[in-house]
Amino acid sequence: MYNANINQTTYIVMNPTNELYAPLIEAYNHFNSALFENKLPNVIFTLQRKKGVLGFFSAKRWGNTKGNYCSEIAINPAYFANSRMIEVLQTLVHEMVHCWQFCYGKPNNVHYHNMEWAKKMISVGLMPSTTGEPGGKITGKGMSDFIIKDGKFMSLVTELLGGDNFHLMWVDRYSLPKLFDPVIADTALNDTQLVEQTGNPDSIEFENIEYLSDYEGQETTVASEIAAQNLPETFLIQEVAKKQTRTRYICPNCETKLYGKMHLNIVCGDCNNRFISDN
């Protein structure tokens, strides 16, 4: 029960909801200042569980009684416990680039990641990739990304995690297995030069590719493990993923969607294009 006589500052510090969201707000402000010149507006953070999705950005999702709008960045807490802190921050910055493009660029639609978005990602130190690893296409739907070793993101993560003050104070005990190990790849080019100096941006070659799990002892990974990694095994309750019974298919031209069993061979009657699986 809330006691009105309790000092307000003390109440805020001890409130679990505030403790849950405070690190996300701190990280957002940290990256906004260093990567986006503090030009990104405030957003509303939500925690939403969706299988296979680490996070998403939703423009102007919220409104208040005064007629003001606010965009949303959702983070999936189901992957927190089995992830490193750098993965959470990687997801956050990915969604912040979507926020930047909505405010100052020209996004295609809510699903497609275009070249403008890809260039901005590269400039902040994250390389877009359909596979999440070097060799994937840098534009398209369902994009992931990997870390550019000497990029701005890696430097800023090291700065943020280099002390003992930043960490997640609360972790969802019903955790899902991590989707991937973060990839760090070295390259001779910086920022948007990766795109501007390459005739075929989908064939960019990287060297010295490393997975963070094999990156022990490096200064860049100091304090990158979240607090849950030190908790007893009985603390976490591994959630069993439900068996998927339906697959979503999308026409690549008109974006008509339909659901059916796996491995269907379907052609769009309007466009004469073969539907592709989006799962």
KAQUI-V697517 format. One record per residue. OMEGA is omega as a letter, one per 30 degrees, with the letter a starting at -180 (* if undefined). Layout:
# KAQUI-V697517
[[OMEGA] [OMEGA]]
This chain:
# KAQUI-V697517
[[l] [l] [a] [a] [l] [l] [a] [a] [l] [a] [a] [a] [a] [a] [a] [l] [l] [l] [l] [a] [a] [l] [l] [l] [l] [l] [l] [l] [l] [a] [l] [l] [a] [a] [a] [l] [a] [a] [l] [l] [l] [l] [l] [l] [l] [l] [a] [a] [l] [a] [l] [a] [l] [a] [l] [l] [l] [a] [l] [a] [a] [l] [l] [a] [l] [l] [l] [l] [l] [l] [a] [l] [a] [l] [a] [a] [a] [a] [a] [a] [a] [a] [l] [a] [a] [l] [l] [a] [l] [l] [a] [a] [l] [a] [l] [l] [l] [l] [l] [a] [l] [a] [a] [a] [a] [l] [l] [l] [a] [a] [a] [l] [a] [a] [l] [l] [a] [l] [a] [l] [a] [a] [l] [l] [l] [a] [l] [a] [l] [a] [a] [a] [l] [l] [l] [l] [a] [l] [l] [l] [l] [a] [l] [l] [l] [a] [l] [a] [a] [a] [a] [a] [a] [l] [a] [l] [l] [l] [a] [a] [a] [l] [a] [a] [a] [l] [l] [a] [a] [a] [l] [a] [l] [a] [l] [l] [a] [a] [a] [l] [l] [l] [l] [a] [a] [l] [a] [a] [a] [l] [a] [l] [l] [l] [a] [a] [a] [a] [l] [a] [l] [a] [l] [a] [l] [l] [l] [a] [a] [l] [a] [l] [l] [a] [a] [l] [a] [a] [a] [a] [l] [l] [a] [l] [l] [a] [a] [a] [a] [a] [l] [a] [a] [a] [a] [l] [a] [a] [a] [a] [l] [l] [a] [a] [a] [l] [l] [l] [a] [l] [a] [a] [a] [l] [l] [a] [l] [a] [l] [l] [a] [l] [l] [l] [a] [l] [l] [a] [l] [a] [a] [l] [l] [l] [l] [l] [a] [a] [*]]
